[in-house]
């Protein structure tokens, strides 16, 4: 794939052929007739024997040959220099220095395929300059008028129901090529026409490169790995240096100035569509933060009523609480990491049709997502992928117990931040050994995971297993004394201890198990 300058433009439609066809000028073709389709960028008049230093290429050069003389080799070198400079054509005014164009000039022009025009004496050079200037101005006016009309069309499309998709479709039709919109993760979300989706997918490496640069930024390319020779422009979309999406367009030729104007208009409209206002985002964050506080406080019935009206509902079934925090200080870069993590999670939940509750709380990001769902997986993947973010994940639970799960996520996050790990699952912490964990937060995380099966049992069934275990351990396994403390029969206590072993998957005959359980119970009572 060849990178091209982003400001390359397609040639003007003002050609040598169109000038020859203007009867008022009376131009005659003396050589290079097969190249009359060359566009004319400007008209330049010079009597220098070497005007090349003053040329840019694409000009129609006019001269009377005043200083060229009649030497055949000198005339030949003159033509070759002009051809090498890339002029569109050479016009010779006759009647002053020459009555007719020297044969040496005609031969050299034919040799190089350079159009050679004879300008009759009645035609002043200024008339040719005016004709080209007027044609270029008319062309530019038409391009600007067309661009304005297209901008109005794109604006109407952006205001419709499927604004972004409509803008992409109109843009592709206007450019006579294809267009594709990518989300912030670099996945193609809209492509027009439909066949362009595969071609747009091959540009993922270029999109990923732009993701690493502040928005807005762009790249222009010629061809791709699939064999296409399209001229492609890829543009990031974003107003606050963070890309919220990307736009790619492909055309057969390089863009004209008018087409670049249309592309810039589409970029602006798509940016406005994707970039919600800061006030709106803050309002949404406050609303979701309020819902989170309701859920974490156990007011799930009220939260469901509010969420049904505002967000479409809360996650149902087994959920996890996920807590993300920057691993560095609270600066702009760390905030950007959490923003990108949140955007990836929201997009994953939207694609999967999952309920999700997510909101920033202070310098952290709190999520309640379906256990093992798309949002849960996307959050863990993003934390592993992004530099500067750590994630603590609670054990699976029901929405009504989200407050307890938040504490678990807090403990897991503390372990992640202290150990330098990207992701720590509370189940993983609770399943390990207590002794290697240093610090109060790690001990509390271990205790939460270890005792969770007992607490879930006690919330839904009779038995008071946690209290029974505490009494039995405090009496060093003496059945009668512990049963008396609890006010139950010793056979009842024996049955409860068997249920404890079944739920924990551990034997109370193991002294290490009894020690860990006692420390876990004590850490909970002391916290």
C-alpha positions in Angstrom: 0.0 0.0 0.0 1.4 3.4 -1.0 0.9 6.4 1.1 -0.1 9.5 -0.9 -0.3 13.2 0.1 -3.7 14.0 1.6 -4.0 17.1 -0.5 -3.6 15.6 -4.0 -6.4 16.7 -6.3 -7.9 15.4 -9.5 -7.0 17.3 -12.7 -9.0 20.3 -13.9 -11.5 19.8 -16.8 -10.0 22.8 -18.6 -7.9 21.1 -21.3 -5.9 22.1 -24.3 -8.6 20.6 -26.5 -11.2 22.9 -25.0 -9.0 25.9 -25.8 -8.5 24.7 -29.4 -12.3 24.4 -29.7 -12.8 28.1 -28.8 -13.2 29.6 -32.2 -12.4 33.2 -31.0 -8.9 32.2 -30.2 -8.0 30.6 -33.5 -5.4 28.2 -32.1 -3.9 25.7 -34.5 -2.4 22.3 -33.4 1.1 21.8 -34.9 2.3 18.8 -32.8 1.2 16.5 -30.0 -2.4 16.3 -31.1 -2.8 13.0 -29.2 -2.1 14.8 -25.9 -4.7 17.6 -26.2 -6.6 16.1 -23.3 -4.1 17.4 -20.9 -5.6 19.7 -18.2 -4.4 23.3 -18.0 -3.7 24.6 -14.5 -2.6 28.1 -15.6 -1.3 30.2 -18.4 2.3 31.5 -18.2 4.0 33.9 -20.7 7.8 34.0 -20.9 10.4 35.1 -23.4 13.3 33.5 -21.4 15.4 30.9 -23.1 15.0 28.8 -19.9 11.8 29.5 -18.1 11.9 26.2 -16.2 12.8 27.7 -12.8 9.5 29.7 -12.9 7.3 26.8 -13.8 5.3 24.4 -11.5 4.0 22.0 -14.1 0.6 21.9 -15.9 0.9 25.3 -17.4 0.3 26.4 -21.0 3.5 28.3 -21.8 3.2 31.1 -24.3 6.1 32.7 -26.1 7.1 34.6 -29.3 10.5 33.0 -29.3 12.1 36.4 -29.1 15.4 35.1 -27.5 15.4 31.5 -28.9 17.1 32.2 -32.2 17.0 29.6 -35.0 19.6 27.0 -33.9 18.1 23.6 -34.3 19.9 22.1 -31.3 19.0 25.0 -29.1 15.4 24.8 -30.0 15.4 21.0 -29.5 16.9 21.5 -26.0 14.4 24.2 -25.2 11.5 21.8 -25.9 13.0 19.0 -24.0 13.5 21.2 -20.9 9.9 22.2 -21.0 8.7 18.7 -21.5 10.8 17.5 -18.5 9.2 20.4 -16.4 5.8 18.9 -17.1 4.1 21.8 -18.8 0.7 21.0 -20.4 1.6 22.5 -23.8 3.6 25.2 -25.6 2.0 28.0 -27.6 4.1 29.9 -30.1 2.9 33.4 -31.2 3.7 33.9 -34.9 4.1 37.2 -36.8 6.8 38.7 -34.6 9.9 36.6 -34.2 8.8 33.9 -36.7 6.3 34.0 -39.5 5.8 30.3 -38.9 6.9 27.9 -36.3 10.4 26.5 -37.0 10.4 22.9 -38.1 13.0 22.1 -35.4 10.4 23.0 -32.7 7.7 20.9 -34.4 10.0 17.9 -34.7 11.1 18.2 -31.0 7.6 18.6 -29.8 6.4 15.5 -31.7 9.4 13.6 -30.4 8.4 14.3 -26.8 4.6 14.2 -27.3 4.3 17.8 -26.2 1.3 19.6 -27.6 2.4 22.6 -29.7 -0.1 25.3 -30.6 0.2 28.1 -33.1 -1.2 31.4 -31.8 -2.1 33.6 -34.8 -0.9 37.2 -34.7 -4.4 38.7 -34.2 -4.8 36.7 -30.9 -3.2 38.4 -28.0 -1.7 36.2 -25.2 -3.9 38.0 -22.7 -7.0 36.7 -24.5 -5.9 33.1 -23.9 -5.1 33.9 -20.2 -8.6 35.4 -19.8 -10.2 32.4 -21.4 -8.4 29.9 -19.1 -9.0 32.1 -16.0 -12.7 32.3 -16.8 -13.0 28.6 -17.4 -11.2 27.7 -14.2 -13.3 30.2 -12.2 -16.5 28.7 -13.7 -15.3 25.3 -12.8 -14.5 26.3 -9.2 -17.8 28.1 -8.9 -19.6 25.0 -10.0 -17.6 22.8 -7.6 -18.4 25.1 -4.7 -22.1 25.3 -5.6 -22.3 21.6 -5.9 -20.4 21.1 -2.6 -22.8 23.5 -0.8 -25.8 21.6 -2.1 -24.2 18.3 -1.0 -23.5 19.7 2.4 -27.2 20.7 2.8 -28.1 17.2 1.7 -25.8 15.6 4.2 -27.1 17.8 6.9 -30.6 16.7 6.2 -29.5 13.1 6.3 -27.7 13.7 9.6 -30.9 15.0 11.2 -32.8 11.9 10.2 -33.5 8.7 12.3 -30.4 6.8 11.2 -28.3 10.0 10.9 -24.8 8.5 10.8 -25.7 5.7 8.4 -27.6 8.1 6.1 -24.6 10.4 5.9 -22.3 7.6 5.0 -24.7 6.4 2.2 -25.1 9.9 0.8 -21.3 10.5 0.9 -20.5 7.3 -1.0 -23.1 8.2 -3.7 -21.8 11.8 -4.0 -18.2 10.8 -4.4 -19.1 7.9 -6.8 -17.1 5.5 -4.6 -17.6 3.8 -1.2 -17.6 5.0 2.4 -17.4 3.2 5.8 -17.9 4.3 9.4 -16.0 2.5 12.1 -16.7 2.6 15.9 -14.1 3.6 18.4 -12.7 0.1 18.6 -12.1 0.0 14.9 -14.9 -2.3 13.9 -16.9 -1.4 10.8 -20.4 -0.3 11.8 -21.8 1.1 8.5 -20.6 0.6 4.9 -22.0 1.9 1.7 -22.6 0.3 -0.8 -22.9 -3.1 1.1 -20.1 -4.7 -0.9 -17.7 -2.1 0.6 -17.8 -3.8 4.0 -15.0 -6.3 3.1 -12.8 -3.6 1.5 -13.3 -1.4 4.6 -12.4 -4.3 6.8 -9.0 -4.6 5.2 -8.2 -1.1 6.4 -8.2 -2.1 10.0 -4.4 -1.7 10.4 -4.6 1.9 9.2 -7.5 2.6 11.5 -5.5 1.1 14.4 -2.6 3.4 13.6 -4.9 6.4 13.7 -6.3 5.2 17.1 -2.9 5.9 18.5 -2.9 9.5 17.4 -4.8 12.5 18.8 -8.1 13.2 16.9 -8.7 14.6 14.4 -6.1 13.0 12.1 -6.1 11.4 8.7 -4.1 9.3 6.3 -4.4 9.0 2.5 -3.5 5.7 0.7 -3.3 4.3 -2.8 -4.3 0.6 -3.2 -4.6 -2.1 -0.5 -3.6 -5.6 0.2 -6.6 -7.0 -1.6 -5.4 -5.7 -5.0 -7.7 -2.6 -5.2 -6.2 0.5 -6.6 -8.7 2.9 -5.0 -7.6 6.2 -3.6 -8.5 6.0 0.1 -8.8 8.6 2.8 -9.2 7.5 6.4 -10.2 10.2 9.0 -10.6 9.9 12.8 -13.7 11.5 14.2 -13.5 13.4 17.5 -13.4 16.8 19.0 -11.5 16.4 22.2 -8.3 14.6 20.9 -10.0 11.2 21.6 -11.3 9.3 18.5 -14.9 8.3 18.9 -15.0 6.7 15.4 -13.4 6.7 12.0 -14.5 7.4 8.5 -12.9 5.9 5.3 -13.8 6.8 1.7 -12.5 5.2 -1.5 -12.7 6.6 -5.0 -11.3 5.7 -8.4 -9.4 9.0 -8.6 -7.9 11.4 -6.1 -10.3 13.9 -4.6 -10.9 17.2 -6.2 -11.0 20.3 -4.0 -14.8 20.3 -4.1 -14.9 16.6 -3.1 -12.5 17.3 -0.2 -15.0 20.0 0.9 -17.8 17.5 0.8 -15.7 15.0 2.8 -14.8 17.6 5.4 -18.5 18.5 5.8 -19.3 14.8 6.3 -16.5 14.5 8.9 -17.9 17.5 10.8 -21.5 16.1 10.7 -20.4 12.6 11.8 -18.3 14.1 14.6 -21.3 16.1 15.8 -23.4 12.9 15.6 -20.9 10.8 17.5 -19.6 13.4 19.9 -22.5 14.1 22.3 -22.3 17.4 24.0 -20.4 17.5 27.3 -23.4 18.7 29.2 -25.5 15.7 27.9 -22.8 13.2 28.8 -22.5 14.7 32.3 -26.3 14.5 32.7 -26.3 10.9 31.6 -23.4 10.1 34.0 -25.3 11.7 36.9 -28.5 9.7 36.0 -26.6 6.4 35.8 -24.7 7.3 38.9 -28.0 7.8 40.7 -29.2 4.4 39.5 -26.0 2.7 40.6 -26.4 4.2 44.1 -30.0 2.9 44.3 -28.9 -0.6 43.3 -25.9 -0.7 45.6 -28.1 0.6 48.5 -30.4 -2.3 47.9 -33.2 -0.2 46.4 -33.5 -2.4 43.3 -37.3 -2.1 42.9 -37.1 1.7 42.7 -34.0 1.4 40.4 -35.9 -0.9 38.0 -38.8 1.5 37.7 -36.5 4.4 36.9 -34.3 2.4 34.6 -37.3 1.0 32.6 -38.3 4.6 31.8 -34.9 6.0 31.1 -32.4 3.3 30.0 -34.5 0.3 28.9 -33.9 -1.8 32.0 -31.3 -3.2 34.3 -29.2 -6.4 33.9 -31.3 -9.4 35.0 -30.0 -12.8 36.2 -26.6 -13.4 37.7 -24.4 -10.3 37.6 -21.0 -9.1 38.6 -19.8 -5.8 39.9 -16.7 -4.5 38.1 -14.6 -1.7 39.4 -12.0 0.0 37.1 -9.4 2.5 38.2 -6.4 4.2 36.6 -3.0 2.8 37.7 -1.5 6.3 37.5 -2.6 9.6 39.0 -5.9 11.3 38.2 -4.7 13.1 35.1 -6.1 13.6 31.6 -4.5 10.4 30.3 -5.9 8.2 33.0 -9.4 9.7 32.5 -9.1 8.9 28.8 -8.2 5.3 29.6 -11.5 4.8 31.6 -13.4 6.7 28.9 -12.2 4.3 26.2 -12.8 1.3 28.5 -16.4 2.5 29.1 -17.0 3.0 25.4 -15.8 -0.5 24.5 -18.0 -2.0 27.1 -21.1 0.0 26.1 -20.6 -1.0 22.4 -20.3 -4.7 23.4 -23.4 -4.6 25.5 -25.3 -2.8 22.7 -24.3 -5.3 20.1 -25.3 -8.2 22.3 -28.5 -6.6 23.5 -27.5 -6.9 27.1 -28.6 -4.8 30.0 -25.7 -2.8 31.6 -25.4 -0.3 34.4 -22.2 1.8 34.1 -21.2 5.2 35.6 -18.1 7.0 36.8 -17.9 7.4 40.5 -15.1 9.7 41.5 -11.9 8.6 39.8 -13.3 5.1 39.2 -15.7 3.4 36.8 -18.4 1.1 38.3 -20.2 -1.4 36.2 -22.9 -4.0 36.9 -22.9 -6.5 34.0 -24.3 -10.0 33.3 -22.0 -12.7 34.6 -20.0 -14.0 31.7 -21.8 -11.8 29.2 -20.4 -9.7 26.4 -20.0 -6.6 28.5 -18.2 -8.5 31.3 -15.8 -10.1 28.8 -15.3 -6.8 26.9 -14.4 -5.0 30.2 -11.8 -7.6 31.2 -10.3 -7.6 27.6 -10.1 -3.8 27.6 -8.4 -3.7 31.0 -5.8 -6.2 29.7 -5.4 -4.3 26.4 -5.3 -0.7 27.6 -2.2 0.7 29.4 -2.9 2.4 32.7 -6.1 0.6 33.9 -6.7 -2.0 36.6 -9.9 -3.9 37.1 -11.4 -5.7 40.2 -14.3 -8.1 39.6 -16.7 -9.4 42.2 -18.0 -12.9 42.4 -21.3 -13.7 40.7 -24.4 -12.7 42.6 -27.9 -11.3 42.1 -28.8 -7.7 41.6 -30.2 -7.4 45.1 -26.8 -8.3 46.6 -24.8 -5.8 44.4 -23.8 -3.8 47.5 -21.9 -6.8 48.9 -20.5 -7.5 45.5 -19.2 -4.0 45.2 -17.2 -4.6 48.4 -15.7 -7.7 46.8 -14.8 -5.8 43.7 -13.2 -3.1 45.8 -11.0 -5.8 47.6 -10.1 -7.3 44.2 -9.2 -3.9 42.8 -7.0 -3.2 45.8 -5.1 -6.4 45.2 -4.7 -5.5 41.5 -3.4 -2.1 42.2 -1.0 -3.3 44.9 0.3 -6.3 42.8 0.5 -4.5 39.5 -1.9 -6.8 37.8 -4.4 -5.6 35.2 -7.4 -7.8 36.2 -8.1 -9.5 39.5 -11.2 -11.7 40.0 -12.5 -11.9 43.6 -13.2 -15.6 43.2 -9.5 -16.1 42.3 -8.4 -14.2 45.4 -10.8 -16.1 47.6 -9.7 -19.5 46.3 -6.0 -18.9 47.1 -4.2 -19.1 50.3 -4.4 -16.3 52.9 -0.8 -16.3 54.0 0.7 -14.9 50.8 -1.7 -12.0 50.8 -0.3 -9.0 52.6 -2.4 -6.0 53.8 -5.8 -5.6 55.2 -7.5 -5.2 51.8 -6.2 -8.5 50.6 -7.3 -10.4 53.7 -10.8 -8.9 53.5 -11.0 -10.0 49.8 -10.0 -13.5 50.8 -12.5 -13.6 53.5 -15.3 -12.4 51.3 -14.7 -15.1 48.8 -14.2 -17.8 51.3 -17.4 -17.1 53.3 -19.7 -16.2 50.4 -21.3 -19.7 50.0 -22.3 -19.6 53.7 -23.7 -16.2 53.4 -25.7 -17.0 50.3 -27.1 -20.0 52.0 -28.0 -18.0 55.1 -29.8 -15.4 53.0 -32.0 -17.9 51.3 -32.3 -20.8 53.8 -32.6 -21.5 57.5 -29.6 -22.7 59.4 -27.3 -19.7 60.4 -24.3 -21.5 59.1 -21.9 -18.6 59.5 -22.8 -18.0 63.2 -22.7 -21.7 63.9 -19.2 -22.0 62.4 -18.1 -19.0 64.4 -19.4 -20.5 67.7 -17.9 -23.9 66.9 -14.5 -22.5 66.1 -14.5 -20.2 69.1 -15.1 -23.3 71.3 -12.3 -25.2 69.6 -14.7 -27.8 68.2 -16.4 -28.6 71.5 -20.0 -29.6 70.4 -21.8 -29.2 73.6 -20.3 -25.8 74.6 -20.9 -24.4 71.1 -24.4 -25.8 70.9 -25.2 -24.2 74.2 -23.9 -20.8 73.0 -26.2 -21.1 70.0 -29.2 -22.5 72.0 -29.5 -25.5 69.7 -29.1 -29.3 70.1 -25.6 -30.6 69.4 -27.0 -32.9 66.7 -28.4 -29.8 65.0 -24.9 -28.2 65.2 -23.3 -31.4 63.8 -25.7 -31.2 60.8 -24.8 -27.6 60.2 -21.1 -28.2 60.2 -21.6 -31.0 57.6 -23.4 -28.4 55.5 -20.5 -26.0 56.0 -18.1 -28.6 54.7 -20.3 -29.4 51.7 -20.7 -25.8 50.7 -17.1 -24.9 51.2 -15.7 -28.1 49.7 -13.3 -28.2 52.7 -12.9 -30.5 55.6 -13.1 -29.1 59.1 -10.8 -31.8 60.3 -8.0 -29.9 58.6 -6.3 -27.6 61.0 -5.2 -25.2 58.2 -8.8 -24.9 57.0 -10.0 -24.2 60.6 -7.3 -21.5 60.9 -8.2 -19.8 57.6 -11.9 -19.8 58.4 -11.3 -18.3 61.9 -9.1 -15.6 60.4 -11.7 -14.9 57.7 -14.4 -14.6 60.4 -12.3 -12.4 62.5 -11.3 -10.1 59.6 -15.0 -9.6 58.9 -16.0 -8.8 62.4 -13.0 -6.4 62.7 -13.6 -4.6 59.4 
